[in-house]
Structure formats: structure tokens, C-alpha cells
Amino acid sequence: MTGIFDSFQRPINYLRVSVTDRCNLRCIYCMPLEGIPLMAHADILSYEEIRDAVDAAAGLGINKVRLTGGEPLVRSDLSKLVQMLATIKGIDDISLTTNGTLLAGCAAALKSAGLDRVNISLDSLRPDRFRSITRLGNLTDTLAGIEAAKEAGLQPVKINTVVMAGINDDEITDFARKTIYEGWHVRFIEYMPVNGNNSAASLFLPASEIRRRLETLGELSPCRSSSGNGPARYFRLSGGEGTIGFITPVSEHFCSRCNRIRLSADGGLRPCLLDDEEIDLKRVLRSGKGAAQIKELIKEAIARKPQRHHLSADCVLQSRPFSQVGG
């Protein structure tokens, strides 16, 4: 693989870009009900500034971009940004992480603009519980977004489910059955104790326990993901067209194969999601110094990537909200 490597010889080819810190939901593991102090509009990177950052990153070997938030679809005319990124030489995969509530109305436009695929966050299949977890959401909206994404050809549609003990862990097999009978691609994500949540340890459920509970449905056979090169390990149940993935940031960290850096909504380059170190890219983007200076800061961020994070089930990090740095 050609491109750029960090100081631990990990190839870095993936940039996650938070396009906004705003969200139309208040998920219990992400935001308080009253929300968080929002960034001023002038502090948020413009689409043109994001394009310039991605263009410079592509020149270093970055070829995959994921748009995140907050909720990226609350930012107006996101398809305009997708179209801008799709024209950048070297970028061959553009994806989106969304809660899906606004996706039904724009999935086709995003696909036409150049979006390749979507990941949709969905933590419950029960309307009342979905409302309780998201505080503001309606399950029907997210389900409509899933169907619209499939119809638009944003495949594979991956479903991200954060498993929380005592809250939604009794739905693990319900989600898994969707991979057998409806061809869903479900990824179970370990709950991460971040943002000062004192009840974090009690909510954590390791992937090993999730897998044990799935044994009632049959054997999990290892398989490859149909796209992407993220941290999940994939399996398939007998007779299932869909897949089951496990993302294990706590019990089995995947730092040794981390291939990404992050750009926050206000232009901070973050070498690691779970480390507070950032490099101010916005200053250079707005200084008019050009692509060479942007590339130097991106290379600096990559060089500063730590060997691993130090998150554990009983270690609560005090950090920027995920809604600002792209989760």
C-alpha cells in the first residue's frame, strides 16, 4: 500500500470529517437533554475549507473520507459538499454516518452527488425505547431512512448499535435476526465510558458476552466485510445474507491497525479520538498559505498518533463531546 504511515508504521488512509456539532437528537450516551454549548457559525469550517483539507490529505495518500457530526444531515445542502469531495483525485470512497432520521428526504440526492454508502445509528427496534434512548427521535423516521438508503443504492447500509447493559441488551438477538431474514448488516459496538458519565461501568457489556448470547441463534462464521476497512470483525449466521460485526474499543482495542485521523467541525486535526491532542488546521486553512502548509500539519498530526488509547470499562475520559469530533 502506498501513502503515508505514522510513527508505528500503520498506514493512514482514512479521514473522518465532522461537518457540524449540532444534532436533532439527544442520545443518552452522547448528549445531555439540554444539549451542549454550540460552536459559533463563524468557527465551523466552510465546505470550501473542508474540500481544501481533504484535497491536501488526498495528496498524501488519504483515499477514504467519512462525513460525521453531530448529525451531518442537519447541515444544509450536504450533497453540495459530497459533490465537491467526489471530484478530488485520489478519493475513492465517501461515506456518511447518520442517525437516519432525515435521510429519507435526501438519500437519492446524496447518491447522485457521489456518496457511496451510509452507516446508520440505531440502538433499539422498539418505538418507546428508541424514543427513550434518543429523547427526541421517532423510530419510523430512522427505519424510513434505512429503506431510502437501500433504494438509492447506498450499499451496504450498515446499522451501528451501541449495546448498553440493562437498557437495550435484551434486543441483541432481535437485531441479529434482521441479518438472517432481512439481510441487514448490524455492527454491535461496545459502550465507551466517555464524557464524564459516572454510570459508565454499569452500562458496559463486552463483545464476548454479546457473542455468547448470539449462540442461541446458531454458529457465527467469520466473513469479510463487503466494503470499508474499519475496526469491526465480521461474522454471518447460517442462512443469513447480512452480517454481524463487533467493534470492541474497550475489551479488545484495535489501535494496532488504526488507519485514521479526524477533522473536527471547527478545524482541529485529532490524531486519536480518545486523546485530547489536536492541531489547529483552521488557522492555516484561513491564512491563504496554500496546500503545502496544510499538508505539513496533516503529516504532523499523523506523526503524533499515539500507539494506543488507554480507555477501559472503569476509566471515564474527560474530553470534547463526540458531537464535535466525529465519534
C-alpha positions in Angstrom: 0.0 0.0 0.0 1.4 3.4 -1.0 0.7 6.6 1.0 1.6 7.8 4.4 2.5 5.9 7.6 2.5 7.0 11.2 5.5 6.5 13.6 4.3 3.0 14.4 4.3 2.1 10.7 0.5 2.0 10.5 -0.8 3.1 7.0 -3.1 6.1 7.3 -5.6 6.3 4.5 -8.9 7.4 6.2 -10.1 10.8 7.3 -13.2 11.3 9.3 -14.7 14.8 9.0 -17.2 16.3 11.4 -19.3 18.8 9.5 -21.3 20.1 12.4 -21.6 19.9 16.2 -25.4 20.1 16.0 -27.8 17.2 16.3 -31.5 16.8 16.2 -31.4 14.0 18.8 -30.1 13.8 22.4 -28.9 10.2 22.7 -28.3 9.3 26.3 -24.6 8.3 25.8 -23.8 11.3 23.6 -25.5 14.5 24.8 -27.4 15.8 27.8 -31.1 16.6 27.2 -30.4 20.3 27.1 -27.7 19.8 24.5 -24.2 21.2 24.7 -22.8 24.8 24.1 -22.7 25.1 20.3 -19.9 26.5 18.2 -20.4 29.8 16.6 -21.2 29.6 12.9 -18.0 31.5 12.1 -15.9 28.9 13.8 -17.3 26.0 11.7 -15.3 25.1 8.6 -17.0 26.0 5.4 -17.5 23.4 2.7 -14.7 25.0 0.7 -12.3 24.7 3.6 -13.2 21.1 4.1 -12.6 20.5 0.4 -9.2 22.1 0.7 -8.3 20.0 3.7 -9.4 16.7 2.0 -7.6 17.7 -1.2 -4.4 18.1 0.7 -5.0 14.8 2.6 -5.6 13.0 -0.7 -2.2 14.3 -1.9 -0.6 12.4 1.0 -2.4 9.1 0.4 -5.7 9.5 2.1 -8.3 7.9 -0.1 -11.3 7.4 2.2 -13.5 10.1 3.7 -16.4 9.7 6.2 -18.7 12.6 7.0 -19.9 12.7 10.6 -21.3 15.2 13.1 -23.1 15.8 15.4 -25.8 14.8 12.9 -24.3 15.7 9.5 -27.7 15.9 7.8 -28.8 18.9 9.9 -26.2 20.9 7.9 -27.9 22.4 4.9 -27.2 21.0 1.4 -24.7 18.4 2.4 -24.9 16.9 -1.1 -23.0 20.0 -2.2 -20.0 19.0 -0.1 -20.3 15.4 -1.2 -20.1 16.6 -4.8 -17.1 18.7 -4.1 -15.3 15.8 -2.4 -16.2 13.4 -5.2 -14.2 15.4 -7.7 -10.9 15.2 -5.7 -8.3 13.0 -7.3 -7.4 10.0 -5.1 -10.6 9.9 -3.1 -12.3 6.7 -4.0 -14.7 6.2 -1.1 -17.1 8.7 0.5 -19.3 7.5 3.3 -21.7 9.0 5.9 -22.6 8.2 9.5 -26.1 9.4 10.4 -28.9 8.8 12.8 -31.1 8.3 9.7 -34.0 10.5 10.8 -33.5 12.9 8.0 -32.1 10.5 5.4 -35.4 9.6 3.6 -35.6 13.0 2.1 -32.1 13.3 0.7 -30.7 9.7 0.2 -31.2 9.9 -3.6 -29.6 13.3 -3.9 -26.6 12.2 -1.8 -26.1 9.2 -4.0 -26.3 11.3 -7.2 -23.7 13.7 -5.7 -21.2 10.9 -5.2 -21.9 9.3 -1.7 -21.0 5.7 -1.7 -22.6 4.3 1.5 -24.0 5.0 4.9 -23.8 3.8 8.4 -27.0 4.4 10.4 -27.1 4.6 14.2 -30.0 2.5 15.6 -30.0 1.4 19.3 -33.5 -0.1 19.6 -36.2 -1.7 17.4 -38.9 -0.7 19.9 -40.5 2.7 19.4 -40.9 3.6 23.0 -37.3 2.6 23.9 -36.0 4.3 20.8 -37.6 7.5 22.0 -36.2 7.0 25.5 -32.6 6.5 24.2 -32.7 9.3 21.7 -35.0 11.5 23.8 -36.3 13.3 20.7 -36.4 10.6 17.9 -39.1 8.6 16.2 -38.2 5.0 15.1 -40.3 5.3 12.0 -38.1 8.1 10.7 -34.9 6.1 11.0 -36.5 3.0 9.5 -37.6 5.1 6.6 -34.1 6.4 6.2 -32.7 2.8 6.1 -35.1 1.9 3.3 -34.4 5.1 1.4 -30.7 4.4 1.6 -31.2 0.9 0.2 -33.4 2.1 -2.6 -30.9 4.8 -3.5 -28.1 2.3 -3.8 -26.1 3.4 -0.8 -24.9 -0.1 -0.2 -24.1 -1.8 2.1 -26.3 0.0 4.7 -24.6 -0.7 8.0 -26.5 -0.4 11.2 -24.5 0.7 14.3 -25.9 -0.5 17.6 -24.3 0.7 20.9 -25.1 -2.1 23.4 -25.9 -0.9 26.9 -26.4 -3.3 29.8 -29.8 -3.0 31.3 -31.0 -0.7 28.6 -31.1 -2.4 25.2 -29.0 -5.6 25.6 -32.2 -7.7 25.5 -32.5 -6.7 21.9 -29.2 -8.3 20.7 -30.9 -11.3 19.2 -33.6 -9.2 17.6 -31.0 -7.2 15.7 -29.2 -10.4 14.8 -32.3 -12.0 13.3 -32.5 -9.0 11.0 -29.3 -10.2 9.4 -30.9 -13.6 8.7 -34.3 -12.6 7.5 -33.9 -9.1 6.1 -30.2 -9.0 5.1 -29.2 -6.3 7.5 -25.6 -5.6 8.3 -25.5 -5.0 12.0 -22.5 -3.9 14.0 -22.6 -4.2 17.8 -20.5 -1.5 19.4 -19.2 -1.7 23.0 -20.4 1.2 25.1 -17.5 3.6 25.8 -17.2 5.3 29.2 -16.7 8.9 28.0 -17.9 12.4 28.6 -18.0 12.2 32.4 -20.8 9.6 32.7 -20.5 8.2 36.2 -22.7 5.2 35.4 -20.4 4.1 32.5 -19.1 0.9 34.1 -22.5 -0.4 34.8 -23.6 0.1 31.2 -20.6 -1.7 29.7 -21.2 -5.1 28.1 -18.1 -6.8 26.5 -18.4 -8.2 23.0 -17.6 -11.7 24.3 -20.9 -11.6 26.2 -22.8 -10.3 23.2 -21.4 -13.2 21.1 -22.3 -15.7 23.9 -25.9 -14.6 23.8 -26.0 -14.9 20.0 -25.1 -18.6 20.3 -28.8 -19.3 20.8 -29.3 -18.4 17.1 -26.5 -20.7 15.7 -22.8 -20.6 14.9 -21.2 -17.4 13.9 -18.9 -18.0 10.9 -16.2 -15.4 10.2 -16.6 -13.5 6.9 -15.2 -10.4 5.2 -16.9 -7.0 5.0 -18.2 -6.1 1.6 -16.7 -2.7 1.8 -14.7 -0.4 4.1 -11.7 -1.2 6.2 -12.8 -0.2 9.6 -12.3 -1.8 13.0 -15.2 -4.3 13.0 -14.7 -8.1 12.8 -17.5 -9.7 10.8 -19.5 -12.9 11.1 -22.5 -14.4 9.5 -25.2 -16.6 10.9 -26.3 -19.7 9.0 -28.7 -18.8 6.2 -28.1 -15.1 6.7 -27.4 -12.7 3.8 -26.4 -10.0 6.2 -23.5 -9.8 8.5 -22.8 -9.2 12.2 -19.9 -7.1 13.2 -18.3 -6.4 16.6 -16.5 -3.2 17.4 -14.5 -3.5 20.6 -12.8 -0.3 21.6 -12.7 -1.3 25.3 -12.3 -5.1 25.6 -10.1 -5.7 22.5 -8.8 -2.4 21.3 -7.9 -2.2 17.6 -5.2 0.5 17.9 -2.6 -1.6 16.2 -4.5 -1.4 13.0 -5.9 2.1 13.3 -5.8 3.8 9.9 -7.5 7.2 10.6 -7.3 10.7 11.7 -10.1 13.1 12.4 -11.0 16.7 11.5 -13.4 18.4 14.0 -16.2 20.7 13.0 -14.1 23.7 13.9 -10.9 22.6 12.2 -9.0 20.7 14.8 -6.9 17.8 13.5 -7.2 15.0 16.0 -4.7 12.1 15.8 -6.8 9.9 18.1 -10.5 10.0 19.0 -9.7 9.1 22.7 -6.9 11.6 23.1 -7.3 15.3 23.7 -4.4 16.4 21.5 -5.4 18.5 18.5 -3.6 20.5 15.8 -5.3 23.7 14.6 -5.8 23.3 10.9 -8.4 26.1 10.6 -5.7 28.7 11.1 -3.8 27.6 8.1 -6.9 27.0 6.0 -7.9 30.6 6.6 -4.4 32.1 6.2 -4.2 31.6 2.5 -0.8 29.8 2.9 -1.8 27.0 0.5 -1.8 23.3 0.2 1.8 22.8 1.2 1.2 24.2 4.7 -2.0 22.2 5.1 -0.1 19.0 4.2 2.6 19.7 6.7 0.0 19.9 9.5 -1.7 16.7 8.4 1.7 15.0 8.4 2.3 16.4 11.9 -1.0 15.0 13.1 -0.2 11.6 11.7 3.2 11.6 13.3 1.6 12.4 16.6 -0.8 9.4 16.6 -0.3 7.6 19.9 0.4 3.9 19.9 -2.9 3.2 21.6 -5.6 4.7 23.7 -6.0 4.0 27.5 -9.7 3.6 27.7 -11.1 0.9 30.0 -14.5 0.0 31.3 -13.9 1.8 34.5 -11.9 4.8 33.1 -14.1 7.8 32.3 -12.4 10.3 30.0 -13.0 14.0 30.2 -12.8 15.1 26.6 -14.6 17.1 23.9 -18.1 15.8 23.1 -18.2 13.3 20.3 -20.6 15.6 18.5 -17.7 18.0 17.9 -15.0 15.5 16.9 -16.9 13.0 14.8 -17.3 10.0 17.1 
